[in-house]
């Protein structure tokens, strides 16, 4: 009887401790979940960044909300506020992760996971489609997990027949999980 009671008590504990198949799928991206702030620069100048990554739709997607504020410069005396929203998703047919980004400037980009490093700390997405840019442009998004609470995000662009060049580099610090 004592053994039966012990088993009945432990079964829920064991079941709660197991990772579901859906949770396992998202393991490479779980370190992103939370609220982040940071600094970086791009071709608009130096800026401050606010970003959130959160699961939505029963963990079918990770939503990414980004806001970048660039201070006034000689070239841009009014400064600039940039916003975009994105989604990490898993394409079951392709068996690949995707990243879709929707920029306030009306650019829409679709990326496919290119690689995850052996240590799971560098994740690279390569664009397979970019709306509203000239033909032949390419883009790459690289995320480097520097620590449990720090990410570096590097966005690169390549004009037709040219090599990738860093367009923006941002370091983010987690504020809240």
Buried (B, 14 or more C-beta within 10 A) or exposed (E): EEEEEEEEEEEEEEEEEEEEEEEEBBEBBEBBBBBBEBBBBBEBBEBBBBBBBEBEEEEEBBBBBBBBEBEEEEEEEEEBEBBBEBBBBBEEEEEEBBBBBBBEEEBBBBBBBBEBEEEEBBBBBBBEEBEEBEEEEBBBBBBBBEEEBBBBBBBBBBEEEEEBEBBBBBBBBBBEE
